[in-house]
Amino acid sequence: MKILVVESQAAKQPVLAEKLRSRGHQVTLCSSVETAWQSYLQRSPSLVFLGAEEKDLRLCRQLHSLPDSSPTAIVSLAVAPSQETTLEDFLDAGADDCWFGPLSAQDLDLRLKVIEKRVQRSLARSGPTSSVNLSPERANGAVIKQFPYIASHHLRQTLIQVKKQLNELLAQPEQIQLNSPAAQRIRNILDRARFMQQWLGELLIDISKEQEDELLPLNPARQNYLMVDGNFAILEHSPEVKRFADQPDRVQADTDIRLSFPEIVGLEETLVKILTGNRFSFELPAIARFQNNKPVLYFDLYISRPNRPTGSEPCLLFLLNDATERMVVQQKLVQSINEAELLLKKLALTRDYVAEIIASMADALIVTTHSGFIKTINPAAEGLFGYNPSELRGQPISLLIADEAFFQQAHWENPKTATEMLCQRKTGESISVAFSRAAIATEEESTDFVYIGRDVTARKQAEARIQQLNAFLQRQTTELEVANQELEAFSRNVSHDLRTPLSHINFFVQALEEEYGDRLDETGQDYLQQLQKSQHRMDQLIRDLLQLSQIGRRKLKITRVNLSKIVGEIADELERNSPQRQVEWAISPDVITEGNAGLLKIALENLLRNAWKYSSKRAIAQIEFGISDSAKLSKPASRPPDTPVYFLKDNGAGFHMDYAEKLFSAFGRLHSKREFEGTGIGLAIVHRIIERHGGQIWAQAAVEKGATFYFTLSARA
């Protein structure tokens, strides 16, 4: 067979040409459409393979328009159909088939086998030995009869396009809505596939063997047949008919046909009607024959009464046609249809799933065209802006977004970053919305924009309030710093101004005691002692006030500090000043921390002097220092886990816990000055030092059962 291949699909045609030559055909390769016309006129091929471009379509029309020398078949072959040409365009131009690939080796063999049979049948019918004389109606039936395989391939290509288009739509589930053009497109695709399947079924099943018998007269050399008499005994048969039989060895003359073809059993009444002329024919399509270690064989069985010479006994004619290829194609078509329906169901589920997600979103969703006209909003956007979807559909997004700079930011550098916009609700109320944007491609090859917005009005108001509070706190801090500076200056001035008269008082008290002490009576001596005590108390009070005011202003120098060593040094000093006291000390060794050594010494000195003072009425005082088992402590709840808790415990007078809140305030005293001397500032100094170190201090006590002070440290610069 002469075949012309136009090499417009360069990557695929050499493979096709090689395959055709291996099947014994004479193949001419043309490098372009322009040279193909001359090659055709010179060689008159029976089959032409074209590409799928516009120039191939023009050549197809040109070849099909030839009156007598047009090719028997024209096939359009392409890796994929272009946008300019479609399957329908080539069929309308006269092409007999369109192959869209790439094709597997198996599919290519099947396609070639089908087109070869189609060309061979056409050549046989158009040759000089053909005795077929067809009326227009018969000719039309013949044309239809030639195309069952071609039609099956058309449907297969359609289903391939169905799967491709459905997959493209599945990749963009956000585009699919119930009444959208995309949904209508899917329905059209499925309707087309179903129509093609129905059309193929009618072609393959409903064309009767009566038409075939009239169009293609019986040729014993080519047609598989059996002649059967009125008793269903075989009169004669074609050589190849045995391969269709269930028991091939029983296909022989004078043998009952039902032994080799059990499908006839039960049809005897119908066969008698055909034999007697009460029925024209009967057909059993797609009979499956299963043989050991062989592929399944499908064949069609057509039964009729042939025309016999006058006086001859009537008989039955059984025609058998191999239908294996057709059934394989049909099975593949059914599989493709099922796959397409599964894809459609998956798409519907995906669409519903995405719709549910969008409907349940707490953030507002707005879809617009590239030019900014609203297409879709979700329920959250309805609630945020106060519009119904029908009120916004087709309106510009500027109806919602009052910020004129919004459109200048249509191509944000980082669209996933939320950009805050000033928006307007239906009521006219202004709100702040943070939008993020994404671009999505549409079926029309344009771009839509999806905006996800979150109402940040409350946050903006809170931020404004925080800014106001920060400004207020900044002013307060500045004023406080000024006040502290003034207080420090005042403290220095007061200490200087008070110390001068106190020094004078102290000088004259000493002079009075030295020069006139022996002249004073007992009452005068008492007055003098009271005056000395008041002067000492005033001097200590001034020192404590100065120390308290300076703690908050002093810059901390953080080092490693051995608290046990400091406690031991203070204890030694206290015992030297009061050697008559009996005190039992319990100081845990090497309690190490980080902090300012000078301030921590002041704090521990105040705590130890308190313990020394309030345990002075005990015959044997007990004072203990160390690290507490923090797991057994209930306070304070806010301390970080695994924070060391230090304690200082005594067995002194203690205090009532109802008044514990007064402990760490300046001049807060739980005992009278007559019971225990002091200025009432010591624990306030301790509290201030602990706070400067990021720690906390608290106490546990009971009246006449002693007191325990707990504190934590977290050194700060």
C-alpha positions as semicolon CSV with decimal commas, in nm:
position;residue;x (nm);y (nm);z (nm)
1;M;0,000;0,000;0,000
2;K;0,127;0,347;-0,090
3;I;0,121;0,585;0,206
4;L;0,212;0,953;0,223
5;V;0,326;1,095;0,562
6;V;0,348;1,473;0,599
7;E;0,622;1,535;0,851
8;S;0,467;1,835;1,031
9;Q;0,491;1,658;1,365
10;A;0,867;1,590;1,337
11;A;0,900;1,422;1,676
12;K;0,638;1,158;1,596
13;Q;0,622;1,097;1,219
14;P;0,959;0,914;1,184
15;V;0,834;0,663;1,440
16;L;0,511;0,624;1,241
17;A;0,696;0,588;0,913
18;E;0,923;0,318;1,056
19;K;0,619;0,131;1,189
20;L;0,443;0,150;0,852
21;R;0,748;0,021;0,662
22;S;0,778;-0,271;0,905
23;R;0,421;-0,366;0,806
24;G;0,520;-0,386;0,435
25;H;0,392;-0,050;0,309
26;Q;0,560;0,193;0,070
27;V;0,605;0,514;0,270
28;T;0,689;0,857;0,133
29;L;0,796;1,120;0,388
30;C;0,734;1,486;0,309
31;S;0,916;1,751;0,504
32;S;0,641;2,012;0,459
33;V;0,280;2,056;0,354
34;E;0,393;2,239;0,039
35;T;0,590;1,940;-0,094
36;A;0,314;1,694;0,005
37;W;0,084;1,814;-0,276
38;Q;0,336;1,736;-0,547
39;S;0,420;1,400;-0,390
40;Y;0,054;1,309;-0,385
41;L;0,002;1,397;-0,753
42;Q;0,305;1,189;-0,850
43;R;0,237;0,877;-0,638
44;S;-0,145;0,866;-0,582
45;P;-0,121;0,708;-0,235
46;S;-0,407;0,517;-0,079
47;L;-0,353;0,672;0,265
48;V;-0,232;1,016;0,376
49;F;-0,119;1,110;0,729
50;L;-0,136;1,482;0,811
51;G;-0,060;1,693;1,116
52;A;-0,315;1,893;1,312
53;E;-0,217;2,251;1,225
54;E;-0,408;2,501;1,015
55;K;-0,187;2,433;0,710
56;D;-0,264;2,059;0,742
57;L;-0,635;2,142;0,750
58;R;-0,603;2,335;0,425
59;L;-0,423;2,041;0,259
60;C;-0,695;1,804;0,384
61;R;-0,963;2,016;0,213
62;Q;-0,755;2,033;-0,106
63;L;-0,708;1,654;-0,123
64;H;-1,070;1,584;-0,043
65;S;-1,187;1,816;-0,321
66;L;-1,022;1,607;-0,595
67;P;-1,293;1,439;-0,806
68;D;-1,146;1,102;-0,902
69;S;-0,801;1,064;-0,759
70;S;-0,870;1,155;-0,396
71;P;-0,703;0,928;-0,140
72;T;-0,897;0,643;0,011
73;A;-0,834;0,774;0,365
74;I;-0,692;1,085;0,531
75;V;-0,576;1,073;0,894
76;S;-0,487;1,377;1,106
77;L;-0,211;1,293;1,356
78;A;-0,097;1,525;1,639
79;V;0,052;1,512;1,986
80;A;-0,233;1,740;2,099
81;P;-0,494;1,949;1,910
82;S;-0,404;2,315;1,874
83;Q;-0,631;2,602;1,965
84;E;-0,686;2,688;1,595
85;T;-0,798;2,342;1,480
86;T;-1,031;2,083;1,635
87;L;-1,147;1,730;1,569
88;E;-1,467;1,859;1,407
89;D;-1,271;2,086;1,171
90;F;-1,076;1,794;1,024
91;L;-1,383;1,567;0,997
92;D;-1,571;1,843;0,817
93;A;-1,272;1,890;0,584
94;G;-1,291;1,524;0,479
95;A;-1,052;1,350;0,719
96;D;-1,149;0,993;0,801
97;D;-0,987;0,986;1,143
98;C;-0,791;1,203;1,390
99;W;-0,530;1,058;1,622
100;F;-0,430;1,265;1,921
101;G;-0,134;1,123;2,110
102;P;0,118;1,043;2,213
103;L;0,009;0,686;2,137
104;S;0,150;0,380;2,304
105;A;0,298;0,106;2,086
106;Q;-0,009;-0,111;2,145
107;D;-0,252;0,169;2,055
108;L;-0,052;0,257;1,743
109;D;-0,061;-0,106;1,622
110;L;-0,435;-0,123;1,678
111;R;-0,498;0,208;1,498
112;L;-0,286;0,100;1,200
113;K;-0,460;-0,237;1,178
114;V;-0,802;-0,070;1,174
115;I;-0,714;0,189;0,911
116;E;-0,546;-0,078;0,695
117;K;-0,866;-0,288;0,695
118;R;-1,074;0,017;0,617
119;V;-0,852;0,106;0,316
120;Q;-0,839;-0,254;0,192
121;R;-1,219;-0,282;0,200
122;S;-1,254;0,047;0,016
123;L;-1,005;-0,065;-0,248
124;A;-1,187;-0,397;-0,287
125;R;-1,524;-0,227;-0,336
126;S;-1,388;0,032;-0,581
127;G;-1,179;-0,217;-0,793
128;P;-1,271;-0,347;-1,137
129;T;-1,381;-0,689;-1,008
130;S;-1,644;-0,543;-0,777
131;S;-1,999;-0,639;-0,872
132;V;-2,167;-0,424;-0,613
133;N;-2,416;-0,174;-0,756
134;L;-2,546;0,045;-0,475
135;S;-2,840;0,281;-0,471
136;P;-2,789;0,614;-0,282
137;E;-2,955;0,465;0,026
138;R;-2,740;0,151;0,000
139;A;-2,428;0,359;-0,058
140;N;-2,498;0,558;0,253
141;G;-2,537;0,236;0,446
142;A;-2,207;0,115;0,306
143;V;-2,031;0,429;0,419
144;I;-2,176;0,387;0,765
145;K;-2,075;0,023;0,766
146;Q;-1,714;0,121;0,695
147;F;-1,679;0,338;1,006
148;P;-1,751;0,140;1,327
149;Y;-1,384;0,118;1,416
150;I;-1,314;0,478;1,315
151;A;-1,610;0,594;1,521
152;S;-1,478;0,404;1,820
153;H;-1,145;0,586;1,789
154;H;-1,320;0,920;1,762
155;L;-1,502;0,847;2,083
156;R;-1,182;0,735;2,252
157;Q;-1,013;1,064;2,159
158;T;-1,314;1,254;2,286
159;L;-1,294;1,075;2,620
160;I;-0,921;1,152;2,641
161;Q;-1,008;1,519;2,599
162;V;-1,281;1,481;2,863
163;K;-1,027;1,348;3,115
164;K;-0,777;1,618;3,025
165;Q;-1,028;1,900;3,063
166;L;-1,168;1,758;3,386
167;N;-0,816;1,733;3,530
168;E;-0,753;2,095;3,433
169;L;-1,069;2,196;3,613
170;L;-0,980;1,983;3,915
171;A;-0,657;2,180;3,946
172;Q;-0,869;2,496;3,994
173;P;-1,150;2,391;4,233
174;E;-1,205;2,749;4,345
175;Q;-1,336;2,828;3,992
176;I;-1,618;2,572;4,006
177;Q;-1,958;2,696;4,114
178;L;-2,298;2,540;4,062
179;N;-2,417;2,776;3,787
180;S;-2,079;2,893;3,662
181;P;-1,961;2,856;3,298
182;A;-1,709;2,600;3,420
183;A;-1,986;2,376;3,556
184;Q;-2,181;2,412;3,230
185;R;-1,867;2,321;3,040
186;I;-1,830;2,001;3,240
187;R;-2,191;1,906;3,170
188;N;-2,141;1,969;2,797
189;I;-1,829;1,752;2,795
190;L;-2,007;1,464;2,965
191;D;-2,311;1,494;2,736
192;R;-2,082;1,478;2,434
193;A;-1,907;1,167;2,564
194;R;-2,238;0,994;2,635
195;F;-2,368;1,084;2,289
196;M;-2,056;0,941;2,127
197;Q;-2,089;0,621;2,329
198;Q;-2,454;0,581;2,228
199;W;-2,370;0,651;1,864
200;L;-2,095;0,390;1,862
201;G;-2,322;0,131;2,024
202;E;-2,582;0,185;1,757
203;L;-2,322;0,150;1,483
204;L;-2,166;-0,163;1,627
205;I;-2,484;-0,342;1,733
206;D;-2,786;-0,218;1,532
207;I;-2,640;-0,250;1,179
208;S;-2,788;-0,577;1,068
209;K;-2,617;-0,851;0,874
210;E;-2,890;-0,805;0,615
211;Q;-2,725;-0,480;0,503
212;E;-2,381;-0,642;0,518
213;D;-2,498;-0,932;0,308
214;E;-2,636;-0,695;0,045
215;L;-2,334;-0,464;0,051
216;L;-2,065;-0,731;0,073
217;P;-2,171;-1,045;-0,117
218;L;-2,054;-1,371;0,025
219;N;-1,699;-1,453;-0,072
220;P;-1,608;-1,804;0,051
221;A;-1,242;-1,714;0,037
222;R;-1,285;-1,429;0,288
223;Q;-1,608;-1,491;0,483
224;N;-1,638;-1,747;0,763
225;Y;-1,967;-1,932;0,719
226;L;-2,165;-2,250;0,782
227;M;-2,450;-2,398;0,572
228;V;-2,703;-2,599;0,780
229;D;-3,004;-2,805;0,663
230;G;-3,347;-2,823;0,822
231;N;-3,228;-3,077;1,081
232;F;-2,945;-2,841;1,187
233;A;-2,686;-3,070;1,028
234;I;-2,381;-2,902;0,874
235;L;-2,383;-2,912;0,492
236;E;-2,060;-2,719;0,431
237;H;-1,834;-2,462;0,601
238;S;-1,542;-2,228;0,536
239;P;-1,191;-2,347;0,629
240;E;-1,136;-2,099;0,916
241;V;-1,473;-2,142;1,086
242;K;-1,343;-2,404;1,328
243;R;-1,157;-2,146;1,534
244;F;-1,493;-2,004;1,643
245;A;-1,632;-2,340;1,753
246;D;-1,655;-2,461;2,112
247;Q;-1,549;-2,807;1,991
248;P;-1,356;-2,758;1,663
249;D;-1,328;-3,133;1,586
250;R;-1,707;-3,159;1,554
251;V;-1,729;-2,900;1,279
252;Q;-1,779;-3,144;0,988
253;A;-2,045;-3,243;0,740
254;D;-2,364;-3,417;0,863
255;T;-2,283;-3,318;1,225
256;D;-2,536;-3,125;1,437
257;I;-2,422;-2,763;1,458
258;R;-2,538;-2,744;1,818
259;L;-2,252;-2,972;1,925
260;S;-1,986;-2,722;1,814
261;F;-2,191;-2,404;1,874
262;P;-2,392;-2,457;2,194
263;E;-2,522;-2,098;2,168
264;I;-2,778;-2,236;1,916
265;V;-2,944;-2,451;2,183
266;G;-3,277;-2,293;2,273
267;L;-3,304;-2,103;1,944
268;E;-3,455;-2,387;1,745
269;E;-3,798;-2,224;1,720
270;T;-3,646;-1,903;1,584
271;L;-3,433;-2,097;1,335
272;V;-3,741;-2,284;1,207
273;K;-3,915;-1,950;1,147
274;I;-3,618;-1,831;0,940
275;L;-3,610;-2,162;0,753
276;T;-3,982;-2,141;0,667
277;G;-3,961;-1,774;0,566
278;N;-4,161;-1,641;0,866
279;R;-3,859;-1,448;0,986
280;F;-3,584;-1,284;0,784
281;S;-3,277;-1,320;1,011
282;F;-3,139;-1,343;1,364
283;E;-2,817;-1,213;1,515
284;L;-2,609;-1,299;1,822
285;P;-2,348;-1,023;1,868
286;A;-2,027;-1,045;2,071
287;I;-2,023;-1,414;2,161
288;A;-1,724;-1,484;2,387
289;R;-1,524;-1,801;2,330
290;F;-1,284;-1,898;2,610
291;Q;-1,014;-2,145;2,513
292;N;-0,733;-2,288;2,722
293;N;-0,413;-2,080;2,719
294;K;-0,551;-1,849;2,449
295;P;-0,687;-1,494;2,460
296;V;-1,062;-1,452;2,466
297;L;-1,217;-1,463;2,117
298;Y;-1,526;-1,253;2,042
299;F;-1,736;-1,306;1,730
300;D;-2,074;-1,203;1,584
301;L;-2,311;-1,473;1,458
302;Y;-2,563;-1,377;1,189
303;I;-2,825;-1,635;1,074
304;S;-3,035;-1,598;0,759
305;R;-3,190;-1,803;0,476
306;P;-2,984;-1,769;0,157
307;N;-3,135;-1,756;-0,189
308;R;-3,128;-2,104;-0,340
309;P;-3,213;-2,231;-0,687
310;T;-3,576;-2,321;-0,740
311;G;-3,649;-2,671;-0,617
312;S;-3,356;-2,682;-0,372
313;E;-3,412;-2,770;-0,009
314;P;-3,417;-2,462;0,215
315;C;-3,117;-2,420;0,442
316;L;-2,970;-2,180;0,694
317;L;-2,660;-1,962;0,644
318;F;-2,448;-1,889;0,953
319;L;-2,205;-1,596;0,902
320;L;-1,929;-1,549;1,164
321;N;-1,721;-1,232;1,197
322;D;-1,432;-1,180;1,435
323;A;-1,532;-0,903;1,682
324;T;-1,235;-0,926;1,918
325;E;-1,082;-0,594;1,821
326;R;-1,418;-0,418;1,845
327;M;-1,489;-0,562;2,188
328;V;-1,143;-0,466;2,316
329;V;-1,206;-0,111;2,197
330;Q;-1,553;-0,112;2,351
331;Q;-1,414;-0,231;2,683
332;K;-1,157;0,046;2,676
333;L;-1,431;0,293;2,593
334;V;-1,644;0,175;2,883
335;Q;-1,343;0,204;3,110
336;S;-1,279;0,557;2,984
337;I;-1,643;0,651;3,040
338;N;-1,627;0,514;3,394
339;E;-1,306;0,704;3,460
340;A;-1,466;1,022;3,328
341;E;-1,770;0,975;3,550
342;L;-1,547;0,908;3,851
343;L;-1,354;1,225;3,773
344;L;-1,680;1,417;3,749
345;K;-1,795;1,280;4,084
346;K;-1,458;1,369;4,235
347;L;-1,489;1,716;4,088
348;A;-1,840;1,755;4,231
349;L;-1,720;1,642;4,573
350;T;-1,421;1,875;4,551
351;R;-1,648;2,162;4,449
352;D;-1,884;2,097;4,741
353;Y;-1,589;2,056;4,977
354;V;-1,435;2,385;4,868
355;A;-1,775;2,556;4,887
356;E;-1,820;2,432;5,245
357;I;-1,474;2,558;5,339
358;I;-1,541;2,899;5,186
359;A;-1,882;2,922;5,352
360;S;-1,738;2,832;5,694
361;M;-1,444;3,075;5,672
362;A;-1,435;3,331;5,950
363;D;-1,248;3,572;5,722
364;A;-1,419;3,763;5,444
365;L;-1,355;3,634;5,090
366;I;-1,405;3,849;4,779
367;V;-1,337;3,734;4,420
368;T;-1,301;4,006;4,155
369;T;-1,216;4,029;3,790
370;H;-0,878;4,163;3,685
371;S;-1,034;4,508;3,647
372;G;-1,177;4,502;4,000
373;F;-1,546;4,406;3,955
374;I;-1,685;4,175;4,223
375;K;-1,782;3,821;4,117
376;T;-1,831;3,634;4,446
377;I;-1,839;3,695;4,821
378;N;-1,873;3,448;5,110
379;P;-2,107;3,474;5,415
380;A;-1,830;3,627;5,627
381;A;-1,797;3,910;5,375
382;E;-2,176;3,959;5,385
383;G;-2,165;3,997;5,761
384;L;-1,861;4,225;5,754
385;F;-1,984;4,472;5,494
386;G;-2,362;4,432;5,537
387;Y;-2,440;4,363;5,168
388;N;-2,621;4,071;5,005
389;P;-2,430;3,890;4,724
390;S;-2,677;4,020;4,464
391;E;-2,608;4,378;4,573
392;L;-2,232;4,341;4,522
393;R;-2,211;4,114;4,219
394;G;-2,085;4,317;3,923
395;Q;-2,005;4,620;4,138
396;P;-1,652;4,767;4,160
397;I;-1,459;4,673;4,471
398;S;-1,408;5,045;4,533
399;L;-1,764;5,036;4,670
400;L;-1,618;4,861;4,974
401;I;-1,261;4,989;4,987
402;A;-1,239;5,362;5,043
403;D;-0,859;5,375;5,019
404;E;-0,772;5,525;4,679
405;A;-0,423;5,376;4,695
406;F;-0,574;5,027;4,682
407;F;-0,571;5,005;4,303
408;Q;-0,212;5,125;4,285
409;Q;-0,129;4,821;4,501
410;A;-0,304;4,571;4,272
411;H;0,032;4,409;4,197
412;W;0,178;4,384;4,544
413;E;0,533;4,260;4,574
414;N;0,430;4,013;4,840
415;P;0,055;3,946;4,796
416;K;0,047;3,697;5,085
417;T;0,136;3,975;5,329
418;A;-0,177;4,133;5,473
419;T;-0,222;4,499;5,378
420;E;-0,456;4,709;5,588
421;M;-0,720;4,905;5,399
422;L;-0,980;5,156;5,512
423;C;-1,319;5,014;5,409
424;Q;-1,679;5,125;5,427
425;R;-1,983;4,922;5,531
426;K;-2,328;4,956;5,378
427;T;-2,430;5,172;5,675
428;G;-2,148;5,415;5,599
429;E;-1,942;5,305;5,898
430;S;-1,566;5,302;5,837
431;I;-1,373;4,989;5,932
432;S;-1,014;4,873;5,896
433;V;-0,963;4,542;5,709
434;A;-0,634;4,357;5,656
435;F;-0,636;4,203;5,305
436;S;-0,413;3,937;5,150
437;R;-0,441;3,873;4,775
438;A;-0,390;3,586;4,533
439;A;-0,420;3,571;4,152
440;I;-0,603;3,279;3,988
441;A;-0,627;3,189;3,619
442;T;-0,972;3,156;3,459
443;E;-1,109;2,956;3,167
444;E;-1,103;3,269;2,954
445;E;-0,724;3,287;3,003
446;S;-0,760;3,601;3,212
447;T;-0,675;3,659;3,577
448;D;-0,911;3,699;3,871
449;F;-0,811;3,815;4,218
450;V;-0,909;3,655;4,548
451;Y;-0,899;3,882;4,853
452;I;-0,905;3,741;5,207
453;G;-0,991;4,013;5,459
454;R;-1,003;4,023;5,838
455;D;-1,166;4,301;6,039
456;V;-0,890;4,468;6,242
457;T;-1,094;4,770;6,356
458;A;-1,095;4,659;6,720
459;R;-0,725;4,588;6,704
460;K;-0,654;4,927;6,548
461;Q;-0,861;5,096;6,819
462;A;-0,676;4,897;7,084
463;E;-0,343;4,993;6,926
464;A;-0,446;5,359;6,927
465;R;-0,549;5,327;7,291
466;I;-0,219;5,156;7,373
467;Q;-0,031;5,435;7,198
468;Q;-0,221;5,690;7,405
469;L;-0,144;5,497;7,722
470;N;0,221;5,464;7,621
471;A;0,239;5,838;7,563
472;F;0,071;5,897;7,898
473;L;0,307;5,654;8,070
474;Q;0,601;5,818;7,897
475;R;0,490;6,153;8,034
476;Q;0,433;6,000;8,377
477;T;0,774;5,832;8,365
478;T;0,939;6,158;8,272
479;E;0,756;6,338;8,547
480;L;0,847;6,060;8,789
481;E;1,212;6,083;8,694
482;V;1,200;6,457;8,749
483;A;1,027;6,402;9,082
484;N;1,285;6,142;9,182
485;Q;1,563;6,377;9,092
486;E;1,397;6,652;9,292
487;L;1,339;6,408;9,580
488;E;1,702;6,299;9,572
489;A;1,813;6,661;9,573
490;F;1,566;6,731;9,848
491;S;1,695;6,435;10,048
492;R;2,051;6,555;10,012
493;N;1,953;6,906;10,114
494;V;1,743;6,782;10,406
495;S;2,018;6,552;10,525
496;H;2,263;6,839;10,508
497;D;2,031;7,090;10,669
498;L;1,921;6,845;10,942
499;R;2,265;6,706;11,017
500;T;2,404;7,053;11,095
501;P;2,159;7,134;11,377
502;L;2,179;6,768;11,495
503;S;2,556;6,807;11,518
504;H;2,506;7,123;11,723
505;I;2,255;6,946;11,946
506;N;2,493;6,654;11,991
507;F;2,783;6,894;12,070
508;F;2,592;7,086;12,335
509;V;2,445;6,765;12,487
510;Q;2,797;6,628;12,530
511;A;2,916;6,965;12,672
512;L;2,622;6,977;12,910
513;E;2,692;6,621;13,025
514;E;3,065;6,684;13,073
515;E;3,047;7,029;13,236
516;Y;2,720;7,025;13,424
517;G;2,642;6,655;13,456
518;D;2,737;6,642;13,822
519;R;2,514;6,939;13,901
520;L;2,197;6,779;13,756
521;D;1,966;6,593;13,983
522;E;1,811;6,261;13,892
523;T;1,534;6,417;13,685
524;G;1,783;6,630;13,494
525;Q;1,997;6,327;13,422
526;D;1,689;6,149;13,281
527;Y;1,610;6,445;13,058
528;L;1,963;6,444;12,927
529;Q;1,950;6,072;12,842
530;Q;1,617;6,115;12,661
531;L;1,767;6,400;12,462
532;Q;2,066;6,183;12,360
533;K;1,838;5,894;12,251
534;S;1,622;6,127;12,042
535;Q;1,929;6,273;11,876
536;H;2,061;5,922;11,789
537;R;1,715;5,815;11,660
538;M;1,691;6,123;11,440
539;D;2,040;6,062;11,302
540;Q;1,958;5,695;11,220
541;L;1,629;5,799;11,058
542;I;1,804;6,046;10,830
543;R;2,060;5,781;10,727
544;D;1,783;5,528;10,654
545;L;1,581;5,776;10,448
546;L;1,886;5,864;10,242
547;Q;1,967;5,498;10,190
548;L;1,604;5,421;10,082
549;S;1,597;5,707;9,832
550;Q;1,930;5,610;9,677
551;I;1,853;5,240;9,620
552;G;1,628;5,303;9,319
553;R;1,885;5,534;9,157
554;R;2,193;5,319;9,200
555;K;2,317;5,127;8,895
556;L;2,364;4,760;8,976
557;K;2,693;4,585;8,918
558;I;2,614;4,213;8,907
559;T;2,869;3,962;9,040
560;R;2,872;3,623;9,212
561;V;2,785;3,671;9,580
562;N;2,833;3,428;9,869
563;L;2,531;3,501;10,091
564;S;2,648;3,259;10,361
565;K;2,973;3,454;10,403
566;I;2,787;3,787;10,433
567;V;2,546;3,643;10,694
568;G;2,840;3,505;10,892
569;E;3,020;3,843;10,895
570;I;2,707;4,026;11,012
571;A;2,648;3,765;11,285
572;D;3,005;3,811;11,414
573;E;2,955;4,189;11,431
574;L;2,627;4,157;11,620
575;E;2,782;3,925;11,878
576;R;3,080;4,159;11,930
577;N;2,844;4,450;12,001
578;S;2,632;4,244;12,244
579;P;2,854;3,978;12,398
580;Q;2,601;3,914;12,679
581;R;2,347;3,764;12,430
582;Q;2,319;3,385;12,387
583;V;2,235;3,308;12,023
584;E;2,238;2,977;11,833
585;W;2,323;3,030;11,466
586;A;2,242;2,786;11,182
587;I;2,391;2,919;10,857
588;S;2,391;2,695;10,547
589;P;2,737;2,699;10,388
590;D;2,816;2,833;10,041
591;V;2,477;2,973;9,940
592;I;2,586;3,133;9,611
593;T;2,381;3,369;9,391
594;E;2,429;3,655;9,145
595;G;2,358;4,017;9,237
596;N;2,499;4,341;9,370
597;A;2,711;4,256;9,672
598;G;2,670;4,596;9,841
599;L;2,289;4,606;9,819
600;L;2,249;4,241;9,918
601;K;2,467;4,305;10,226
602;I;2,237;4,598;10,322
603;A;1,929;4,375;10,281
604;L;2,073;4,087;10,484
605;E;2,198;4,328;10,751
606;N;1,847;4,471;10,796
607;L;1,691;4,124;10,809
608;L;1,948;3,996;11,058
609;R;1,921;4,307;11,282
610;N;1,542;4,255;11,287
611;A;1,587;3,888;11,385
612;W;1,848;3,990;11,647
613;K;1,620;4,263;11,783
614;Y;1,291;4,070;11,798
615;S;1,455;3,763;11,955
616;S;1,629;3,968;12,226
617;K;1,374;3,867;12,491
618;R;1,449;3,498;12,447
619;A;1,695;3,336;12,690
620;I;1,852;3,153;12,397
621;A;1,782;3,309;12,061
622;Q;1,781;3,096;11,746
623;I;1,854;3,244;11,402
624;E;1,875;3,028;11,084
625;F;1,966;3,110;10,721
626;G;1,961;2,887;10,410
627;I;1,771;2,771;10,100
628;S;1,413;2,652;10,153
629;D;1,242;2,350;10,000
630;S;1,036;2,554;9,749
631;A;0,808;2,259;9,670
632;K;0,650;2,297;10,014
633;L;0,584;2,670;9,971
634;S;0,250;2,800;9,850
635;K;0,357;3,162;9,792
636;P;0,417;3,344;9,575
637;A;0,236;3,163;9,291
638;S;0,392;3,387;9,026
639;R;0,754;3,283;9,082
640;P;0,916;3,086;8,797
641;P;0,966;2,713;8,856
642;D;1,301;2,593;8,996
643;T;1,374;2,939;9,139
644;P;1,580;2,915;9,463
645;V;1,397;3,048;9,770
646;Y;1,620;3,185;10,049
647;F;1,497;3,222;10,407
648;L;1,595;3,383;10,738
649;K;1,420;3,244;11,046
650;D;1,413;3,346;11,415
651;N;1,229;3,237;11,728
652;G;1,146;3,592;11,836
653;A;0,826;3,781;11,908
654;G;0,673;3,716;11,568
655;F;0,359;3,903;11,455
656;H;-0,002;3,852;11,355
657;M;-0,041;3,764;10,983
658;D;-0,344;3,996;10,952
659;Y;-0,098;4,288;10,960
660;A;0,165;4,136;10,729
661;E;0,083;4,381;10,447
662;K;0,225;4,668;10,657
663;L;0,565;4,498;10,695
664;F;0,739;4,635;10,386
665;S;0,597;4,989;10,381
666;A;0,801;5,282;10,512
667;F;0,736;5,352;10,878
668;G;0,518;5,043;10,898
669;R;0,561;4,895;11,248
670;L;0,390;4,596;11,409
671;H;0,537;4,665;11,756
672;S;0,560;4,983;11,961
673;K;0,885;5,177;11,999
674;R;0,881;5,104;12,368
675;E;0,893;4,729;12,299
676;F;1,150;4,736;12,020
677;E;1,342;5,035;11,895
678;G;1,367;5,117;11,522
679;T;1,277;5,363;11,250
680;G;1,030;5,142;11,060
681;I;1,225;5,179;10,733
682;G;1,453;4,872;10,742
683;L;1,211;4,625;10,577
684;A;1,111;4,885;10,319
685;I;1,479;4,905;10,224
686;V;1,496;4,524;10,202
687;H;1,185;4,515;9,982
688;R;1,328;4,779;9,747
689;I;1,660;4,590;9,712
690;I;1,487;4,257;9,640
691;E;1,271;4,425;9,374
692;R;1,579;4,578;9,212
693;H;1,710;4,222;9,178
694;G;1,387;4,104;9,012
695;G;1,288;3,896;9,314
696;Q;1,006;3,877;9,567
697;I;0,991;3,875;9,946
698;W;0,722;3,757;10,186
699;A;0,695;3,636;10,544
700;Q;0,528;3,372;10,759
701;A;0,493;3,427;11,137
702;A;0,283;3,379;11,448
703;V;0,271;3,583;11,768
704;E;0,548;3,473;12,011
705;K;0,643;3,189;11,776
706;G;0,901;3,368;11,565
707;A;0,902;3,478;11,201
708;T;1,049;3,351;10,873
709;F;1,129;3,580;10,581
710;Y;1,148;3,421;10,234
711;F;1,293;3,592;9,926
712;T;1,396;3,512;9,568
713;L;1,652;3,679;9,342
714;S;1,677;3,724;8,967
715;A;1,969;3,957;8,911
716;R;1,903;4,264;8,694
717;A;2,150;4,514;8,557
